[in-house]
């Protein structure tokens, strides 16, 4: 009994370590994407094919707010789902939680909504990105309300959904990489696909995790 | 008959030898052409200047265009089996024929003795000899069917291709912005993938819009493969008669585009405002595709 318990514990530790490394690797990739735009450059990477919009001040402001703020919300992945941190240092959990909420609801979310209006790939991807931004802000606000109301399991569920959408930054790009490597689609075809695939699948997985948590 | 022919040839050759030694000043040597021209990055050009002729036969002075096909080659040096060549006959004086060839982004003058026999002009013309790829053209121009057939042998026998043959048709060149890419099929040069056992293919997108006539918008180009964008842009240069140094582009335009004639290695002055604008836009999307299409990111 003791032995099997410790093996299970080791397994959990091992998979957490793998997850930690993989997540850090993707954060590193995201950081590399972010620093392409630093110092502020209007004609590089993604912006080089957004020249119709770069001239608009509100687009530029939204874009750079999004790029330079969004990376910080991903840091919540390290701390906010740790039971130990929440148990032992609730104040730290709250502090980092508020940081995630403020960056999401005031910076990364609304700026994402604005640039979503001008997204590449036509109406379909514009709807996808705008919906993503609205749901992300909405889920995050709901999670805060639940937390204030001390409805902790609801708080947890909405935060899982919120963070699943935040992770679309990573998954959208991963899907694009995979689809291009496998099928060599045309650039805007793949963009339209990942605009949806990048976050809807995350939500499905989030629901499965929530269901699983409720059961246990 | 044959003996007579050889005699005339010998006579004219000797006349030519005399002629050149007496009048070095009239010599018209074109400086060696810049070697490293990438497509799009079009550089300085030296056009052979006019030579005064005392024996002008207007009819023959034209472009003769067709396939320049490898006959003797070294397979280990990745020879180009087929290029499109433009042999331009420019003038004739004292039994000497002057002309230049345009092939593979290279313009070379040539000159040599010519014998006129009925409807045939038999010529043996040498390129200046100061370029690695210089050699000798031996050809017969038939004024009846307006063809120019013959051989070319390189001075340096160690070249990838040391002998080529050609059967060219007299062709006029005029810039025509309406020329369209009718068949945009064809594989991308050197794109064979051993894993999939396939070549990359040019798709219909490459020719769906004529970038010499239609102003392109972002929507027109954002969903195109890099290889198609490249063809669309280079089709602009091809309409102006740009001779491609870049093998990938040359392979496509030389073999797939019937109207294409290599005429010049610098066509920048001839580009219209619309074309310049389109080129800029296409290049932007090519560059983006090159850097971001298959990497982690958007």
Interface residues (C-beta under 8 A of the other chain):
Chain A: X29 X33 X45 X46 X48 X49 X51 X52 X120 X172 X173 X174 X176 X177 X180 X181 X186 X187 X188 X189 X191
Chain B: X205 X218 X222 X223 X224 X225 X284 X285 X287 X288 X289 X291 X292 X293 X294 X295 X296 X297 X298
